[in-house]
Amino acid sequence: MGPEYRSGGNAIDEGYVYILTNDRLNVLYVGSTGDLRKCLLHHKRRLIPGFTKRYNVHRLVYFERLPDMDAARRRERQLKGLSRAKKDALIIAANPLRRDLFDGTGGSDL
């Protein structure tokens, strides 16, 4: 994601790391942001060019809230380094049905 979706990284900002998938559940995308709701709305509306738009990746299946953006970026790199099987295990442990954790109306699990 471009810098417009990332916080300035100062210590008072909380950060999020998240995993998105598509409707067929066969693609995973790991990202980080300082504003998860805004970022997810942009993904769902396909406003972010690149991988997520091309593969219609918009379903939030996993996220973590972290104390700041530096921690979120570190965790993002850590998750990106995991195998697909380990990412799947992490998702299944938190969200066994892989349901979308964000419904876009403010009534999400965020």
TAZIZI-V216554 format. One record per backbone hydrogen bond with DSSP energy under -1.0 kcal/mol. NH is the residue of the N-H (numbers start at 1). CO is the residue of the C=O. Records with the same first field share a line. If there is no record, write none. Layout:
# TAZIZI-V216554
NH=CO + CO
This chain:
# TAZIZI-V216554
5=2
6=3
13=10
15=66
16=33
17=64
18=31
19=62
20=29
21=59
25=22
29=20
31=18
33=16
34=5
39=35
40=36
41=37
42=38
43=39
44=40
45=41
46=43
47=42
54=50
55=51
57=52
58=21
59=21
61=19
62=19
64=17
66=15
72=68
73=69
74=70
75=71
76=72
77=73
78=74
79=75
80=76
81=77
82=79
87=83
88=84
89=85
90=86
91=87
92=88
93=89
94=90
95=91
98=95
101=60
109=101
